[in-house]
């Protein structure tokens, strides 16, 4: 796997996030997948949406601060 391969994966994930196509627990539940909870797996504070999972979640914020250090 070359160095450019990992960038394609990140680019694809970002594209999916912009299209709101990240498979969150709410989305999976709407598609008939049996999920134990639609609450955020990491913080448990609110239902898991793409926006929450990537931006609003306290866990995501901590990770982003660590990455940007």
VEXBANU-284669 format. One record per residue (C-alpha): residue number from 1; residue in one letter; chain; x, y, z. Coordinates in Angstrom, 2 decimals. Example, Ala and Ser with C-alpha at 12.3 -4.5 7.8 and 13.67 -1.06 7.14 Angstrom:
<pts>
(pt 1,"a","A",(12.30,-4.50,7.80))
(pt 2,"s","A",(13.67,-1.06,7.14))
</pts>
This chain:
<pts>
(pt 1,"x","A",(0.00,0.00,0.00))
(pt 2,"x","A",(1.54,3.27,-1.11))
(pt 3,"x","A",(1.49,6.62,0.63))
(pt 4,"x","A",(-1.16,7.98,-1.75))
(pt 5,"x","A",(-3.53,5.12,-0.90))
(pt 6,"x","A",(-4.17,6.38,2.63))
(pt 7,"x","A",(-4.99,9.86,1.34))
(pt 8,"x","A",(-7.63,8.37,-0.97))
(pt 9,"x","A",(-9.27,6.69,2.02))
(pt 10,"x","A",(-9.32,9.94,3.97))
(pt 11,"x","A",(-10.63,11.85,0.95))
(pt 12,"x","A",(-13.38,9.26,0.46))
(pt 13,"x","A",(-14.36,9.44,4.15))
(pt 14,"x","A",(-14.52,13.25,4.01))
(pt 15,"x","A",(-16.61,13.07,0.84))
(pt 16,"x","A",(-18.99,10.62,2.52))
(pt 17,"x","A",(-19.24,12.89,5.56))
(pt 18,"x","A",(-20.10,15.89,3.38))
(pt 19,"x","A",(-22.81,13.81,1.69))
(pt 20,"x","A",(-24.06,12.70,5.13))
(pt 21,"x","A",(-23.31,9.10,4.17))
(pt 22,"x","A",(-21.42,7.98,7.28))
(pt 23,"x","A",(-23.27,4.94,8.67))
(pt 24,"x","A",(-24.33,6.28,12.07))
(pt 25,"x","A",(-26.43,4.29,14.51))
(pt 26,"x","A",(-29.51,6.36,13.57))
(pt 27,"x","A",(-29.00,5.66,9.85))
(pt 28,"x","A",(-28.42,1.96,10.45))
(pt 29,"x","A",(-31.55,1.77,12.59))
(pt 30,"x","A",(-33.60,3.46,9.85))
(pt 31,"x","A",(-32.30,0.83,7.41))
(pt 32,"x","A",(-33.54,-1.98,9.60))
(pt 33,"x","A",(-30.24,-2.90,11.23))
(pt 34,"x","A",(-30.71,-3.97,14.84))
(pt 35,"x","A",(-28.66,-1.54,16.92))
(pt 36,"x","A",(-28.62,-1.62,20.71))
(pt 37,"x","A",(-28.82,2.16,20.98))
(pt 38,"x","A",(-28.91,5.21,18.70))
(pt 39,"x","A",(-27.06,7.25,21.31))
(pt 40,"x","A",(-23.45,8.26,20.63))
(pt 41,"x","A",(-21.16,5.34,21.41))
(pt 42,"x","A",(-18.42,7.59,22.82))
(pt 43,"x","A",(-20.21,10.19,24.95))
(pt 44,"x","A",(-23.74,8.78,25.30))
(pt 45,"x","A",(-25.11,12.32,25.48))
(pt 46,"x","A",(-27.17,12.55,22.27))
(pt 47,"x","A",(-28.20,10.45,19.28))
(pt 48,"x","A",(-25.37,9.64,16.91))
(pt 49,"x","A",(-25.52,11.74,13.73))
(pt 50,"x","A",(-22.67,12.44,11.30))
(pt 51,"x","A",(-22.49,16.02,12.53))
(pt 52,"x","A",(-22.34,14.96,16.16))
(pt 53,"x","A",(-19.90,12.13,15.55))
(pt 54,"x","A",(-17.40,14.29,13.64))
(pt 55,"x","A",(-17.83,17.77,15.11))
(pt 56,"x","A",(-20.02,18.12,18.20))
(pt 57,"x","A",(-19.08,15.08,20.30))
(pt 58,"x","A",(-16.80,15.86,23.24))
(pt 59,"x","A",(-14.76,12.77,22.31))
(pt 60,"x","A",(-14.35,14.00,18.70))
(pt 61,"x","A",(-13.28,17.42,19.98))
(pt 62,"x","A",(-10.64,15.82,22.21))
(pt 63,"x","A",(-9.29,13.75,19.32))
(pt 64,"x","A",(-9.18,16.79,17.01))
(pt 65,"x","A",(-7.29,18.83,19.63))
(pt 66,"x","A",(-4.80,15.97,19.96))
(pt 67,"x","A",(-4.35,15.70,16.17))
(pt 68,"x","A",(-3.88,19.45,15.72))
(pt 69,"x","A",(-1.27,19.73,18.50))
</pts>
